[in-house]
Amino acid sequence: MLDTWISKKYRSPDKYTELFAKNTPYEHIILPNFFSSAKLKLVASALKQQPFAEKNSDLFQFSQSGDLKTTRNKVFNDFYKFLSSKEFISYVATLTSTKLSKKIDCSCFVYQSTDYLLPHDDRLEGRKIAYVVNLSSLKEKDGGSLDLFDSRNNQPHTIVKSYAPTFNSLILFRVTPLSFHQVAEVVADKERYTITGWFHG
Amino acid sequence: MVNIKSWLSVDYHRKETLAAAASVFLSNKPQSIQLRNIFNDQRYTTFIGELSRIQWKQKYDALTLRCSTSLLPLELSQFLHSEDFKLLVSIVTGKIIHQTTADLCCFGHKDYTLMNDGPLPNGIFFQLGFTPIWNDGWGGYTSFVSDGEQLRISPTANTLTLVDTSKLNRFTKYINHRASKSKRILVEGIFK
């Protein structure tokens, strides 16, 4: 299954273990052109037919699909089966040196102009590794970047890494009390599509 | 000694106006009221002049808030802490007011406040608005929450809003880029 879904250069996860562990401000990695481009284009195309619900609170404003576990769409179903497969979970476990269970969360998100997600750490029981599959590309000036904060006194302090969404990049980071991050406001009339969730352990 | 009659619009000198306001406050859920044109034109114009000269200091604690604050202009501070003003708030809300805390805040693009972990302290929350032009689509409004939004205060000019905060939490919605350089200026605090 890995051979079908992942680009050839990424098939050995242990090559990236050190990079994941050494990245700052906390363990993370960005893997450009990670999936088979043809397959991910199908996912991106299916995404535009998904129903999304607007979510709005003090912390965020975006639209979200239901958990992809329950999707009836064949393209999503295949993608979900891959992400939750033993093979891929084992791949992520190796890359991140983390013991993972079979459980994953997986939803589609779309951020339109003025949408955002303010700083938080993602901690919730069982979440070990967060992942973001980027299904659209935005320029830096468009907003929508995933920003990582360093911390002082266990509080987020300064944005030290900022990743503009790039189609077919996979981002993984370890969920810890210090994994502070945000999604910057989208300031262009563009849409930021992702599939996002967590590997549990 | 501050004589607040020289500050307030003539309407609010009348007992009948305050009694009517008290009735509206009690009937609203949550208990709340917005008093429009609270200051007379002369005072309001003076405040706007003073506020335009203020040096703001940015406060940023990513998990809590991002906004600018400054010390209250002296006269405004005297007004808020005056016995006459406490009496006015007591008449409208039916609560005995002992003390006041007040902060002067300015919100622009990227600013926000998040909800606290628990509800606000019991008391009467107040907000004085000094923002003439605003669009709620820019964010920046104050939302009172308890199992969903119960009340929203949109940025306004020359208003006094009073809210009984029992069991409510509160946040200021993130201000998006469509606000451009517009600022929301307000004084807010709690009467206890």
Interface residues (C-beta under 8 A of the other chain):
Chain A: D58 L59 Q61 T114 Y116 L118 P119 H120 G143 F149 Q155 P156 H157 F180 Q182 E185 V187
Chain B: D61 A62 L63 K110 Y112 T113 L114 M115 G137 G139 S143 V145 F171 K173 Y174 N176 H177 R178
